[in-house]
Amino acid sequence: MATVRIPTPLRKFTGGQETVTVSAGTVRELVDALESAHPGIKERIVDESGAIRRFVNVFVGDEDIRFLDGIDTSVGENDEVSIVPAIAGGLGSP
């Protein structure tokens, strides 16, 4: 079972849990397993075409899946997967 770290904005779908465990062979299967266990979470992670949303980063271990196989990146039995909403904005240079 992979451990998935859930960001604060998505914890309303997991009953407040910071981490959940799911069985999956790829990130795509992991997102589907999350949706089965926690309905409504998938649409916050992937867009209508099934791709990871532009402002969501997913890491398997310390590796950003954008630099691996994207949503088809393999997930191992003991991997930790982190879902991280991208932070935009802030003050520019003066």
N, CA, C and O atoms as a GROMACS GRO file, in nm:
protein
  376
    1MET      N    1   0.084  -0.119   0.000
    1MET     CA    2   0.000   0.000   0.000
    1MET      C    3   0.089   0.125   0.000
    1MET      O    4   0.180   0.138   0.081
    2ALA      N    5   0.060   0.216  -0.090
    2ALA     CA    6   0.131   0.344  -0.095
    2ALA      C    7   0.066   0.440   0.004
    2ALA      O    8  -0.055   0.437   0.025
    3THR      N    9   0.147   0.523   0.062
    3THR     CA   10   0.098   0.628   0.152
    3THR      C   11   0.085   0.756   0.072
    3THR      O   12   0.179   0.796   0.002
    4VAL      N   13  -0.030   0.821   0.082
    4VAL     CA   14  -0.054   0.945   0.008
    4VAL      C   15  -0.067   1.059   0.109
    4VAL      O   16  -0.151   1.054   0.200
    5ARG      N   17   0.016   1.160   0.093
    5ARG     CA   18   0.009   1.279   0.178
    5ARG      C   19  -0.094   1.374   0.116
    5ARG      O   20  -0.080   1.415   0.001
    6ILE      N   21  -0.195   1.407   0.193
    6ILE     CA   22  -0.307   1.489   0.146
    6ILE      C   23  -0.286   1.633   0.192
    6ILE      O   24  -0.270   1.658   0.312
    7PRO      N   25  -0.287   1.730   0.098
    7PRO     CA   26  -0.270   1.870   0.140
    7PRO      C   27  -0.394   1.920   0.214
    7PRO      O   28  -0.504   1.868   0.194
    8THR      N   29  -0.376   2.019   0.297
    8THR     CA   30  -0.485   2.073   0.379
    8THR      C   31  -0.612   2.102   0.299
    8THR      O   32  -0.720   2.065   0.346
    9PRO      N   33  -0.606   2.167   0.181
    9PRO     CA   34  -0.730   2.198   0.111
    9PRO      C   35  -0.811   2.075   0.067
    9PRO      O   36  -0.931   2.086   0.041
   10LEU      N   37  -0.747   1.959   0.058
   10LEU     CA   38  -0.818   1.838   0.013
   10LEU      C   39  -0.859   1.747   0.128
   10LEU      O   40  -0.924   1.645   0.106
   11ARG      N   41  -0.822   1.782   0.249
   11ARG     CA   42  -0.852   1.696   0.364
   11ARG      C   43  -1.001   1.689   0.396
   11ARG      O   44  -1.044   1.599   0.468
   12LYS      N   45  -1.079   1.783   0.344
   12LYS     CA   46  -1.224   1.776   0.365
   12LYS      C   47  -1.280   1.650   0.299
   12LYS      O   48  -1.386   1.601   0.339
   13PHE      N   49  -1.211   1.597   0.197
   13PHE     CA   50  -1.254   1.475   0.130
   13PHE      C   51  -1.211   1.350   0.205
   13PHE      O   52  -1.271   1.243   0.187
   14THR      N   53  -1.108   1.362   0.289
   14THR     CA   54  -1.054   1.245   0.360
   14THR      C   55  -1.090   1.247   0.508
   14THR      O   56  -1.026   1.179   0.588
   15GLY      N   57  -1.190   1.323   0.543
   15GLY     CA   58  -1.230   1.331   0.683
   15GLY      C   59  -1.124   1.391   0.772
   15GLY      O   60  -1.116   1.359   0.890
   16GLY      N   61  -1.042   1.479   0.714
   16GLY     CA   62  -0.938   1.546   0.791
   16GLY      C   63  -0.806   1.471   0.798
   16GLY      O   64  -0.711   1.520   0.858
   17GLN      N   65  -0.799   1.354   0.737
   17GLN     CA   66  -0.675   1.275   0.744
   17GLN      C   67  -0.564   1.339   0.662
   17GLN      O   68  -0.584   1.382   0.548
   18GLU      N   69  -0.446   1.345   0.722
   18GLU     CA   70  -0.328   1.400   0.655
   18GLU      C   71  -0.267   1.298   0.559
   18GLU      O   72  -0.211   1.336   0.455
   19THR      N   73  -0.278   1.170   0.592
   19THR     CA   74  -0.228   1.064   0.505
   19THR      C   75  -0.333   0.955   0.492
   19THR      O   76  -0.409   0.927   0.585
   20VAL      N   77  -0.337   0.894   0.375
   20VAL     CA   78  -0.422   0.778   0.352
   20VAL      C   79  -0.338   0.675   0.277
   20VAL      O   80  -0.237   0.709   0.217
   21THR      N   81  -0.380   0.551   0.282
   21THR     CA   82  -0.308   0.447   0.208
   21THR      C   83  -0.399   0.388   0.102
   21THR      O   84  -0.518   0.367   0.125
   22VAL      N   85  -0.341   0.363  -0.014
   22VAL     CA   86  -0.415   0.302  -0.124
   22VAL      C   87  -0.324   0.203  -0.194
   22VAL      O   88  -0.201   0.212  -0.187
   23SER      N   89  -0.385   0.109  -0.262
   23SER     CA   90  -0.311   0.013  -0.341
   23SER      C   91  -0.321   0.055  -0.487
   23SER      O   92  -0.431   0.066  -0.541
   24ALA      N   93  -0.206   0.079  -0.551
   24ALA     CA   94  -0.204   0.124  -0.690
   24ALA      C   95  -0.068   0.096  -0.752
   24ALA      O   96   0.034   0.097  -0.683
   25GLY      N   97  -0.068   0.072  -0.882
   25GLY     CA   98   0.057   0.048  -0.953
   25GLY      C   99   0.110   0.172  -1.024
   25GLY      O  100   0.228   0.180  -1.056
   26THR      N  101   0.020   0.270  -1.048
   26THR     CA  102   0.059   0.395  -1.114
   26THR      C  103  -0.012   0.511  -1.044
   26THR      O  104  -0.103   0.491  -0.965
   27VAL      N  105   0.031   0.632  -1.075
   27VAL     CA  106  -0.035   0.750  -1.019
   27VAL      C  107  -0.180   0.755  -1.068
   27VAL      O  108  -0.269   0.793  -0.991
   28ARG      N  109  -0.205   0.718  -1.192
   28ARG     CA  110  -0.342   0.715  -1.245
   28ARG      C  111  -0.431   0.623  -1.160
   28ARG      O  112  -0.542   0.661  -1.124
   29GLU      N  113  -0.382   0.503  -1.130
   29GLU     CA  114  -0.457   0.408  -1.048
   29GLU      C  115  -0.472   0.461  -0.906
   29GLU      O  116  -0.575   0.439  -0.841
   30LEU      N  117  -0.370   0.530  -0.857
   30LEU     CA  118  -0.376   0.588  -0.723
   30LEU      C  119  -0.487   0.694  -0.714
   30LEU      O  120  -0.561   0.698  -0.616
   31VAL      N  121  -0.497   0.779  -0.816
   31VAL     CA  122  -0.602   0.882  -0.816
   31VAL      C  123  -0.740   0.816  -0.821
   31VAL      O  124  -0.832   0.860  -0.752
   32ASP      N  125  -0.754   0.710  -0.901
   32ASP     CA  126  -0.881   0.638  -0.907
   32ASP      C  127  -0.914   0.572  -0.772
   32ASP      O  128  -1.029   0.574  -0.729
   33ALA      N  129  -0.813   0.515  -0.707
   33ALA     CA  130  -0.834   0.452  -0.576
   33ALA      C  131  -0.872   0.558  -0.471
   33ALA      O  132  -0.956   0.533  -0.385
   34LEU      N  133  -0.809   0.675  -0.479
   34LEU     CA  134  -0.846   0.784  -0.389
   34LEU      C  135  -0.992   0.823  -0.409
   34LEU      O  136  -1.065   0.844  -0.313
   35GLU      N  137  -1.033   0.832  -0.536
   35GLU     CA  138  -1.172   0.870  -0.566
   35GLU      C  139  -1.270   0.766  -0.514
   35GLU      O  140  -1.376   0.802  -0.463
   36SER      N  141  -1.235   0.638  -0.525
   36SER     CA  142  -1.323   0.532  -0.476
   36SER      C  143  -1.342   0.542  -0.324
   36SER      O  144  -1.452   0.523  -0.273
   37ALA      N  145  -1.233   0.572  -0.255
   37ALA     CA  146  -1.238   0.580  -0.109
   37ALA      C  147  -1.286   0.716  -0.059
   37ALA      O  148  -1.343   0.726   0.050
   38HIS      N  149  -1.264   0.820  -0.138
   38HIS     CA  150  -1.294   0.957  -0.095
   38HIS      C  151  -1.357   1.033  -0.211
   38HIS      O  152  -1.291   1.116  -0.274
   39PRO      N  153  -1.485   1.008  -0.240
   39PRO     CA  154  -1.552   1.068  -0.356
   39PRO      C  155  -1.540   1.221  -0.359
   39PRO      O  156  -1.559   1.290  -0.259
   40GLY      N  157  -1.509   1.271  -0.480
   40GLY     CA  158  -1.497   1.415  -0.501
   40GLY      C  159  -1.354   1.464  -0.508
   40GLY      O  160  -1.329   1.575  -0.555
   41ILE      N  161  -1.259   1.384  -0.460
   41ILE     CA  162  -1.120   1.430  -0.455
   41ILE      C  163  -1.055   1.431  -0.594
   41ILE      O  164  -0.970   1.515  -0.621
   42LYS      N  165  -1.096   1.338  -0.680
   42LYS     CA  166  -1.031   1.324  -0.811
   42LYS      C  167  -1.040   1.451  -0.894
   42LYS      O  168  -0.942   1.491  -0.956
   43GLU      N  169  -1.157   1.513  -0.897
   43GLU     CA  170  -1.173   1.632  -0.982
   43GLU      C  171  -1.088   1.748  -0.935
   43GLU      O  172  -1.067   1.844  -1.010
   44ARG      N  173  -1.038   1.743  -0.813
   44ARG     CA  174  -0.947   1.847  -0.763
   44ARG      C  175  -0.803   1.820  -0.805
   44ARG      O  176  -0.719   1.910  -0.801
   45ILE      N  177  -0.774   1.694  -0.846
   45ILE     CA  178  -0.637   1.655  -0.880
   45ILE      C  179  -0.616   1.648  -1.031
   45ILE      O  180  -0.512   1.690  -1.081
   46VAL      N  181  -0.716   1.596  -1.103
   46VAL     CA  182  -0.703   1.583  -1.248
   46VAL      C  183  -0.810   1.666  -1.318
   46VAL      O  184  -0.915   1.695  -1.262
   47ASP      N  185  -0.780   1.703  -1.444
   47ASP     CA  186  -0.876   1.780  -1.522
   47ASP      C  187  -0.969   1.687  -1.600
   47ASP      O  188  -0.964   1.565  -1.583
   48GLU      N  189  -1.054   1.745  -1.683
   48GLU     CA  190  -1.153   1.668  -1.758
   48GLU      C  191  -1.091   1.565  -1.851
   48GLU      O  192  -1.152   1.462  -1.881
   49SER      N  193  -0.968   1.592  -1.898
   49SER     CA  194  -0.901   1.499  -1.989
   49SER      C  195  -0.827   1.388  -1.915
   49SER      O  196  -0.772   1.297  -1.977
   50GLY      N  197  -0.825   1.396  -1.781
   50GLY     CA  198  -0.757   1.293  -1.702
   50GLY      C  199  -0.613   1.327  -1.670
   50GLY      O  200  -0.542   1.246  -1.610
   51ALA      N  201  -0.567   1.446  -1.711
   51ALA     CA  202  -0.429   1.488  -1.682
   51ALA      C  203  -0.424   1.557  -1.545
   51ALA      O  204  -0.523   1.615  -1.499
   52ILE      N  205  -0.309   1.550  -1.481
   52ILE     CA  206  -0.291   1.621  -1.354
   52ILE      C  207  -0.313   1.770  -1.380
   52ILE      O  208  -0.260   1.825  -1.476
   53ARG      N  209  -0.390   1.832  -1.295
   53ARG     CA  210  -0.419   1.975  -1.312
   53ARG      C  211  -0.290   2.057  -1.312
   53ARG      O  212  -0.191   2.022  -1.247
   54ARG      N  213  -0.294   2.164  -1.385
   54ARG     CA  214  -0.176   2.249  -1.405
   54ARG      C  215  -0.116   2.300  -1.274
   54ARG      O  216   0.006   2.310  -1.262
   55PHE      N  217  -0.200   2.331  -1.177
   55PHE     CA  218  -0.150   2.388  -1.052
   55PHE      C  219  -0.143   2.286  -0.939
   55PHE      O  220  -0.149   2.322  -0.821
   56VAL      N  221  -0.131   2.158  -0.975
   56VAL     CA  222  -0.113   2.052  -0.877
   56VAL      C  223   0.017   1.980  -0.911
   56VAL      O  224   0.039   1.940  -1.025
   57ASN      N  225   0.102   1.963  -0.812
   57ASN     CA  226   0.226   1.887  -0.829
   57ASN      C  227   0.211   1.756  -0.754
   57ASN      O  228   0.158   1.751  -0.643
   58VAL      N  229   0.258   1.649  -0.816
   58VAL     CA  230   0.253   1.517  -0.753
   58VAL      C  231   0.395   1.462  -0.751
   58VAL      O  232   0.466   1.464  -0.852
   59PHE      N  233   0.435   1.414  -0.635
   59PHE     CA  234   0.568   1.356  -0.617
   59PHE      C  235   0.555   1.212  -0.572
   59PHE      O  236   0.475   1.181  -0.484
   60VAL      N  237   0.634   1.125  -0.632
   60VAL     CA  238   0.648   0.988  -0.585
   60VAL      C  239   0.786   0.984  -0.520
   60VAL      O  240   0.888   0.996  -0.588
   61GLY      N  241   0.787   0.968  -0.389
   61GLY     CA  242   0.912   0.988  -0.315
   61GLY      C  243   0.950   1.134  -0.328
   61GLY      O  244   0.869   1.222  -0.299
   62ASP      N  245   1.071   1.160  -0.372
   62ASP     CA  246   1.117   1.298  -0.391
   62ASP      C  247   1.113   1.341  -0.536
   62ASP      O  248   1.160   1.449  -0.571
   63GLU      N  249   1.056   1.257  -0.622
   63GLU     CA  250   1.059   1.284  -0.766
   63GLU      C  251   0.927   1.342  -0.816
   63GLU      O  252   0.820   1.285  -0.793
   64ASP      N  253   0.935   1.456  -0.885
   64ASP     CA  254   0.818   1.518  -0.947
   64ASP      C  255   0.778   1.433  -1.067
   64ASP      O  256   0.861   1.408  -1.155
   65ILE      N  257   0.653   1.387  -1.072
   65ILE     CA  258   0.611   1.297  -1.180
   65ILE      C  259   0.617   1.365  -1.317
   65ILE      O  260   0.617   1.295  -1.419
   66ARG      N  261   0.622   1.498  -1.322
   66ARG     CA  262   0.634   1.567  -1.452
   66ARG      C  263   0.766   1.532  -1.520
   66ARG      O  264   0.777   1.539  -1.642
   67PHE      N  265   0.866   1.494  -1.440
   67PHE     CA  266   0.997   1.458  -1.495
   67PHE      C  267   1.014   1.307  -1.507
   67PHE      O  268   1.122   1.259  -1.542
   68LEU      N  269   0.908   1.233  -1.478
   68LEU     CA  270   0.909   1.088  -1.490
   68LEU      C  271   0.811   1.051  -1.602
   68LEU      O  272   0.828   1.096  -1.715
   69ASP      N  273   0.710   0.970  -1.572
   69ASP     CA  274   0.612   0.929  -1.673
   69ASP      C  275   0.477   0.994  -1.652
   69ASP      O  276   0.374   0.940  -1.693
   70GLY      N  277   0.476   1.112  -1.588
   70GLY     CA  278   0.351   1.182  -1.566
   70GLY      C  279   0.254   1.098  -1.485
   70GLY      O  280   0.293   1.031  -1.389
   71ILE      N  281   0.127   1.101  -1.524
   71ILE     CA  282   0.023   1.029  -1.450
   71ILE      C  283   0.042   0.877  -1.457
   71ILE      O  284  -0.018   0.803  -1.379
   72ASP      N  285   0.124   0.832  -1.551
   72ASP     CA  286   0.151   0.688  -1.563
   72ASP      C  287   0.278   0.646  -1.490
   72ASP      O  288   0.327   0.535  -1.510
   73THR      N  289   0.332   0.734  -1.406
   73THR     CA  290   0.449   0.701  -1.324
   73THR      C  291   0.416   0.585  -1.231
   73THR      O  292   0.309   0.581  -1.170
   74SER      N  293   0.507   0.492  -1.220
   74SER     CA  294   0.488   0.376  -1.132
   74SER      C  295   0.488   0.417  -0.986
   74SER      O  296   0.559   0.509  -0.944
   75VAL      N  297   0.406   0.346  -0.909
   75VAL     CA  298   0.399   0.365  -0.765
   75VAL      C  299   0.430   0.231  -0.700
   75VAL      O  300   0.361   0.132  -0.726
   76GLY      N  301   0.534   0.227  -0.616
   76GLY     CA  302   0.572   0.104  -0.550
   76GLY      C  303   0.492   0.080  -0.423
   76GLY      O  304   0.424   0.170  -0.372
   77GLU      N  305   0.499  -0.041  -0.374
   77GLU     CA  306   0.424  -0.084  -0.257
   77GLU      C  307   0.446   0.005  -0.135
   77GLU      O  308   0.352   0.032  -0.060
   78ASN      N  309   0.570   0.050  -0.114
   78ASN     CA  310   0.600   0.130   0.005
   78ASN      C  311   0.631   0.276  -0.026
   78ASN      O  312   0.689   0.346   0.056
   79ASP      N  313   0.592   0.322  -0.144
   79ASP     CA  314   0.620   0.460  -0.182
   79ASP      C  315   0.532   0.558  -0.105
   79ASP      O  316   0.421   0.525  -0.063
   80GLU      N  317   0.585   0.678  -0.089
   80GLU     CA  318   0.506   0.788  -0.035
   80GLU      C  319   0.479   0.883  -0.151
   80GLU      O  320   0.571   0.926  -0.220
   81VAL      N  321   0.352   0.914  -0.172
   81VAL     CA  322   0.311   1.004  -0.279
   81VAL      C  323   0.258   1.132  -0.215
   81VAL      O  324   0.174   1.127  -0.126
   82SER      N  325   0.309   1.245  -0.261
   82SER     CA  326   0.266   1.374  -0.208
   82SER      C  327   0.192   1.451  -0.315
   82SER      O  328   0.238   1.464  -0.428
   83ILE      N  329   0.075   1.503  -0.278
   83ILE     CA  330  -0.002   1.590  -0.365
   83ILE      C  331   0.018   1.731  -0.311
   83ILE      O  332  -0.017   1.760  -0.197
   84VAL      N  333   0.074   1.818  -0.394
   84VAL     CA  334   0.111   1.952  -0.348
   84VAL      C  335   0.050   2.057  -0.440
   84VAL      O  336   0.087   2.066  -0.557
   85PRO      N  337  -0.044   2.136  -0.387
   85PRO     CA  338  -0.097   2.244  -0.471
   85PRO      C  339   0.013   2.348  -0.493
   85PRO      O  340   0.083   2.386  -0.400
   86ALA      N  341   0.027   2.393  -0.617
   86ALA     CA  342   0.127   2.494  -0.649
   86ALA      C  343   0.083   2.627  -0.588
   86ALA      O  344  -0.035   2.661  -0.585
   87ILE      N  345   0.181   2.700  -0.540
   87ILE     CA  346   0.154   2.831  -0.482
   87ILE      C  347   0.197   2.937  -0.584
   87ILE      O  348   0.311   2.936  -0.631
   88ALA      N  349   0.106   3.026  -0.617
   88ALA     CA  350   0.136   3.132  -0.713
   88ALA      C  351   0.114   3.266  -0.646
   88ALA      O  352   0.042   3.277  -0.546
   89GLY      N  353   0.175   3.367  -0.701
   89GLY     CA  354   0.153   3.501  -0.649
   89GLY      C  355   0.267   3.547  -0.561
   89GLY      O  356   0.378   3.495  -0.569
   90GLY      N  357   0.239   3.643  -0.479
   90GLY     CA  358   0.342   3.701  -0.393
   90GLY      C  359   0.384   3.836  -0.447
   90GLY      O  360   0.332   3.884  -0.548
   91LEU      N  361   0.478   3.894  -0.381
   91LEU     CA  362   0.525   4.026  -0.421
   91LEU      C  363   0.639   4.013  -0.521
   91LEU      O  364   0.728   3.930  -0.504
   92GLY      N  365   0.635   4.093  -0.623
   92GLY     CA  366   0.743   4.094  -0.720
   92GLY      C  367   0.858   4.180  -0.670
   92GLY      O  368   0.851   4.238  -0.562
   93SER      N  369   0.961   4.188  -0.747
   93SER     CA  370   1.075   4.272  -0.712
   93SER      C  371   1.035   4.418  -0.721
   93SER      O  372   0.958   4.456  -0.809
   94PRO      N  373   1.085   4.501  -0.632
   94PRO     CA  374   1.050   4.644  -0.637
   94PRO      C  375   1.114   4.712  -0.756
   94PRO      O  376   1.095   4.832  -0.776
   0.00000   0.00000   0.00000
